[in-house]
């Protein structure tokens, strides 16, 4: 489809058959695919968010390439379904796999759930996602009928997420679509939600960070532009590990470098932003 307000730039969406083919790739096996959309009006309503999620993913991929670290296109998987019982689920905008350290050397594997917010929902609804992820963190599937009593030697039922990850992925909120005041409001809403004692166990074990997209794009996602939801007055790198890395104080006027732009974005032209450099691959 031709994208609105972007010249003749086009967006492409897979057919149901295309999704089935992609699900055979080793990186995607065992993953429940997101639903395809055939109605063009519905696609137009979703395309802005889809492009911003893709733009965020490209920032991580390009930053990893510059640093000699490992994060490839299929390490960024959109809309991975995670059940939480009673027919409900958590579906992050993206699941990212990232290996720190140069390829062939020693390094740590990091995983992250990424939520991209374009200010299309209220701050309270955004903050409610913390509760949803805490529910996923604690969710233990009910035993199958007839197997409620564990037999000797049988492993105990564990949290559902442990079937896929050795550690629960960190949670990254990327904020876009509003100016500095709107960014501050949404960070405060996340901070208020983090004060809930019911989330203390989750937040003690899982890093939850938030950053404006404009700052992620300007300096790169590895820069200390991320605010821990429990301490939004400081900034860290997205790979920050509590207790090992030292946070730094946030600038007094967060987001001021982009305040002159009404949309809090440095550049609206994706075709210009991602134009290949001479001699580079398309």
HELIX and SHEET records of a PDB file:
HELIX    1   1 UNK A   16  UNK A   22  1                                   7    
HELIX    2   2 UNK A   26  UNK A   28  5                                   3    
HELIX    3   3 UNK A   40  UNK A   67  1                                  28    
HELIX    4   4 UNK A   73  UNK A   75  5                                   3    
HELIX    5   5 UNK A  123  UNK A  138  1                                  16    
HELIX    6   6 UNK A  160  UNK A  163  5                                   4    
HELIX    7   7 UNK A  180  UNK A  194  1                                  15    
HELIX    8   8 UNK A  197  UNK A  199  5                                   3    
HELIX    9   9 UNK A  200  UNK A  205  1                                   6    
HELIX   10  10 UNK A  213  UNK A  219  1                                   7    
HELIX   11  11 UNK A  256  UNK A  258  5                                   3    
HELIX   12  12 UNK A  270  UNK A  273  1                                   4    
SHEET    1   A 8 UNK A  76  UNK A  78  0                                        
SHEET    2   A 8 UNK A  94  UNK A  99 -1                                        
SHEET    3   A 8 UNK A 109  UNK A 117 -1                                        
SHEET    4   A 8 UNK A 170  UNK A 175  1                                        
SHEET    5   A 8 UNK A 208  UNK A 212  1                                        
SHEET    6   A 8 UNK A 226  UNK A 228 -1                                        
SHEET    7   A 8 UNK A 231  UNK A 236 -1                                        
SHEET    8   A 8 UNK A 248  UNK A 249 -1                                        
SHEET    1   B 2 UNK A  81  UNK A  85  0                                        
SHEET    2   B 2 UNK A  88  UNK A  91 -1                                        
END                                                                             
